[in-house]
Amino acid sequence: MGMWETLVRPAPEAAGHYRAEGWWRETTFLDDLAAAARDAGDRPAVVAYEGKELARTLSYGELQVHVERFAAALAELGVGRGDVVALYLPNRWVLTPLYLACHRLGAVASPVIPVLDVRELAFVLEESGAKVCVTVDRFGDADYGARLRDAAPDSLAHRVVIGDAAATGAVDFDEFFVNTPWETRRPVDPADRLGPDDPCLLLYTSGTTGRMKGVAHTQNTLHAAVLAVSAPHGLTGDDVISIPNYTTHMAGLTYACYMPVLLGATCVFQDANRDMELFLDAIAEHRITWAYASPVYLVDMLAVQAESPRDTSSVVQIVSGSAPIQPQLIARMREVFDIPVRALWGMTENGAVTVTRPDDPEGWAGHSDGRSEPAMEIRVDAKPGDVGRLLVRGASQCLGYVGQKDVYLACLDDDGWFDTGDLARDDGRGGIRITGRRGDQINRASGQKISTLEVESVLTRHPGIKDVALIGYPDAAVPGAELVCAVVVPEGEPITLAAMREFLAGERMAEVLWPDRVQFVWDLPRNSLGKVLRQPLRERLENEYAARR
C-alpha cells in the first residue's frame, strides 16, 4: 500500500456538505494567488526581515513569478507528483512561494520546525521519503547545512541550502532557484497542479505514543482552517498580518502563508522569531493590524514596551494559543497596548478550531478558548460544567496519519468524532475551556509539545539512568505553561543536569526537548500493570512550586 493510500477521507455526504456550505471549494490557493496578482499585483504579499534587516518585499505579481520559477526548479531536480519536499527553515521569505510551488508542481510540502535537530530531522526525511530538502546554511549558533548533511537518508536526492551551499556540497538555493528563470526554460504543465482534495501538506507532530506522526492536509482542509480565524475576526485584503511563531508549524503556516494569500493581504515575516523589539518596530513601521503570538511572546512584548514604547495603535487584535492565557496577562495587554487578546485552540490535525471573538465579554480569552465556526463541530464528553474528553469533527480535520492508518482510526469513533487527547469543559457561552491533556505530553510556553515517551526512551540509554519519567511543572514566567523535570532513578552516581543535557546533545536531540531540571527518587510509582503513575510526581512538583511563591 502506498503512503498516500493510508489516508482516511470523509464520507461523500460529508464532503458534499462542506462544499455546499463553502468551507470546501473547487478552486485552490493558486487561484487565490492568480486573482491577487491580477487585481492587486503591486500590493505587498510578503515583507521579510532577516535578523534586524529588511531582506525582501514581494508583491503579489512577484510572488506569482517566484511560484512558477520555484516549481520549475523543483521539477528540474526530479520532483514530481506526489513527491515530498521537506522545508527545514526559519521564517524566511521563500516559504510562501515554496509551499505554493509544491502545489503548482503536484508535490507535497513537509515543513520541519528549525528547533528540531538531526535526530528528528532524520526521522522526518526517512518516514516521508522526501526527495528534496531545503534549509539555510546557518541560523543562530547552529550549522543547519551540516545538520541536513548528517540527517540525510539515501532516499533524499538533493540537499538545497540558502547561503553557503558549497560548505556541505549542497545545491545553492539562490543560484538555482532564485536567479535561474526555469519558468521559461522548462515551464510546468498546468495539469500537474494539485487539486483541492489532493494531499498537499505533511506535518510531523509529537504525540503520546512516542513516535512522530505525519499529519496530511489538503488545500480544502487548510481553507477551512483559515476561515475559522479570518471569518470571525473580519479579516480582509486590507489587513497586515504578522506571526512571529515558526511558519513551519501548523499555526504559523496557516495564518502567515495561506491566510494572506486567500485574503490578498500582506504578511510581515521575521526569522528572529523571539525578537520582540523587532516585532514591535515592525508593527510601527508596517502598521500591522492582526497578529498571532504564543503567551510567552506576549510576556516579552510587555517587557520591551515598558522599556521603550512603540506606536502599536494599528493593531486591532492579537490572537494567542498553544498554552492557556492567564487573565492578568490579558489585562496587562489591554492596559499597556490597549489591544484585545483573543484565544485560539487547535491542533496540527485540524488547525484552528475554536476562537474567542469581538462579541465576547472583555477579557474572555482568560476564561475560554472560544467557540468554533460552523465548519467544525466540538463536543465535550461530559455533563455541562464537568470536565471530559474533547471531541471534534468537520471540514478542517486532516486526512489522517501517513503510514499509520490504524493509529488514526483508533482516534475516531463510528460517527467520525476525533478524540483530541485534550480535556475540556463547557465555557457557558457555547465554547470550551481546555483544562489539560490525558496523554503523557508536556506543553512549553512556546507551544512546543514534548512527547515524554520519546525523550525517556533516549534517556534510558544513559548508563547512569536506571529509570526515568518526564513530568511537566509550572513555568513561573508564563502561567499555564510548563517546564520539564526528569525524575530519575539513578544507576550509581546521580547524573547532573549538565551531563544529561550533554548526553542528549550527543544524541542530536533538539534542545527544546531537554529537561530543565532533574530530581532523584529510589523508585518510580507504578500501577499494577507497571505503568508509571505520573500524577503523584506531578503533584509533588506543583506543591514545591506553590511553596516557593
Phi, psi and omega in degrees: 000128177291158186299324182282344178281354179271002183280160183242110183264151179294157178299150180306323180295319179294315179299320178296322178295316180300321179290318181299327181274352179088005179283326170250160184209174179268347179264178183224180177295336174294325176291324176297318179297316180299320179294318180293320179295326180284316188266337182212053187299333181271353181291136177296130175263316183228128172240116192237132175253139171241117192064228180267354190260142172289116187263325186198141169235125179247125171283170178295326176296317179291324178300317179297319177298316182292327176298313179297318181294314181293324178297316179293325177296318177297320177299321178298331177274005175094009179282134180226189184300130178085351178286155182257135175243116181273138182237097183259081195220146164286185185284085180249160183298338185287345188295311180301310178296330178290317175304310184290328177296322176298315178298321182295326183271344185093013180265171180246125179275137178234093182285144179232122183292142189288350177285345179285151186249194187303317184300311182288321179297317179299321179298313181298314182296320181290311184295320183280341187065032183306137179270328181224143172229132179251131176216185175255164178290309178219152173211120187065229179266001187261141175266093184288327176300318178291322177302313181295318178302316183288332184270340191296123174279171180298333183288344180280116185282324185218135168258128182240129186235133173273119184112224183280085180285328184298331183300331180239014177067035182259171174286134180280115185298311184299315181293316187276317186268314189276316190264355181254121183282066182300333183297338177264338182274321179211072182302147181276136179298128178304334180290345182283340186299147180290145173277171184295339182252006177279145173303130182232343187219134180231110183245130180264130185228143176285149178220184183282352179278348180091343179253131178297145181245138179269106184271125183256130176237157172250172176293336177284320177294325176292321178301315179295323179294322177295314182299331181298338179253313186294323183291305182293338180263001173064036183281148182220184178293347179277351183281151172244120191249146174213139179224099179292339175300163182300132178268015166253012174255154185305313181296311183298314183290326179297313187270333183269329185253309186275319182297315177300322180293318178300319185273340190075029183265180179253139174239135177257118180261150167217128181282334174279077195291339178264005181276093183282341171297313178296319181299314179291325174298319180294323176301314181293320184287316188254002177057052178299137183251334184217137181217153172242130181206135178296160182306324180297328177291323179296319177301315180293323177301317181297319180295317181293317182295325179295326182280320183210092186298140174244164176278106180246022186294343181286338186286124179272321180199152173241135179253137181229151180197193178081337177207154179301144179257121183281143182305323181293330177291319178296318179296320179294321178297322177291319182293316186276317185254346188056043181239130173284140177257126176259146177263152179219139172232138176190184182219166172303326182291342185210010180064210178288134178243313180236145176217149166276163190213173187302333182273004175280159177299155177305132178075013185297334180295344175278353182235348187213152172260009170097179178255160178268154167286162182302338182295338179234133174263144176234150180209131174260122185278068181194169175292154178306129181092341179269160177272136179206182179294139176265122179243144180221158171199155177147198195285338180262004179292137183295176178265010176113191181254118183300127178076000180227053184300321181296324179293318180291316180298329179294341178270352183253142171263183185294340180261011176084009177284131181264125178279111187286341186085354179265155171255142182209169172223161177294137181269359179089356180231026179086008179241199184226161167233120178289131181248348180158189178238147176280332186276173180274079183219143182243135182250111176286165179298330180289349185097350178294126179263131185248119175283112182299320183295324181296313181288319180300322182296331177280316183297327181293349176279349180285132184296341180269003182241113178279321180205155183204146172223133176269132183231137174278142176222159189300138175270111184298332183284329182227094180306136181097342177264173185231151165253177189241125175246132173266112176268114193243135164265109188284155172247096185085220182297127181301137180284141176276162177298320180297319180292323178296316180293323177297320178296315180293326176296320177295332177278000180060036175273140183302138183300329181297342180268351184289147175296151178266341178204168179224140173232156183241141176223161177285322180211151173272136177292136181224156175273186185294341179266001179092001180283136180297132175270101186281333186299316177300323178292321180294318180298321179298315179294319180295323178294320177298319179297316181295323182292332182277345184282000000 
